[in-house]
Amino acid sequence: MQARIPERVWTHLLARFTERVHDEDGRSSHRRTDACADRLACHALALLLRMSRNALRVDAAAEALKLPRTKVTLYLRELGCTVGATCPLHAPAGTQVAGARYAELRMPLTFPAIKAKVQRAGR
């Protein structure tokens, strides 16, 4: 027996992670653009982080998603992770894999403060 994705869920996934394109005959189809692929990869990494208690090995995530490590590192940093050679959450000291990079999402997530421009009087 094959499991089927409910139509409502499938429609939402198509709308979220693809773009609709129309051909000359007026028929429409869905296409995954680079921006859509980036969005999908970030969502997958966010889910992986959540499942692994906010810490993971970058190379393992890259292998699972079949993406280059550099791209996965970029996505993880965009999600707010710190990436480094050690990760106390993922592996206690002495149990880390040599040469591996770890990503850690510290909670609560804080963003850098945005400096407001101050206008001087008379300008």
CORLINSUL-V841201 format. One record per pair of residues at least 24 apart in sequence whose ideal C-beta (glycine too) atoms are under 6 Angstrom apart, sorted by the first residue. I is the first residue (numbers start at 1). J is the second residue. Records with the same first field share a line. If there is no record, write none. Layout:
I->J ; J
This chain:
41->75
42->75
45->75
49->105
54->105
55->87 ; 89 ; 90 ; 104
56->103
57->100 ; 102
58->101 ; 103
59->100
76->103
80->105 ; 109
81->105
